[in-house]
Amino acid sequence: MFTTLLWVKKEKIIFCSLNICSIFVKNMTMRFLKRLYLKMRLEYRKHYYKQENSGKFQRAPLFICMKLLKIEDSLLLIAPVSDDRYIYNERLGILVSLLGNRGTIVDRTYSYDIHLSNKDWDKLEKMFLNEMQKRTKKIEEQIVSNVKHSLDNIYSKINKDITKNNEKGQVYNGRPIGELN
């Protein structure tokens, strides 16, 4: 197993065992593949997030949606089949529907079709999902806190009922009810 190989490189003689050489080759291959993967990913990102001529008015829909997301009165919805995202604020009378990089902003008098760049869409989608997650966690905490109090109430009611039945002398399976605790 430990046969030695002789390498001649730049007039140097290198001896190494077969196991060490195979580990060296494996490490070099893995390093090469990782570098290749990173180069491909960076190249993909560069083309995917390529900004169109994003002027002041082309980024306005993004800022409108971001502001609506921060308002607590806004209603956030996701359509399960079509994966549309809706932001509705009744007080302001604004509805935003988003699907992919396209969307529509509707206020009380006008409707605007919008187009978002890939980078803006990813940012908006991430903000939307984070805000929706925060709101659902808040609702879940409220519900759980109510359940905890109601379970305590149920337990205390059961204890009161058991003590009443014990005072009356009622029996369950040959034992007084008070001994069931």
Summary of the structure (lengths in Angstrom):
residues: 181
radius of gyration: 33.2
end to end distance: 70.9
largest distance: 104.7
contacts: 404
relative contact order: 0.07
helix: 54%
strand: 23%
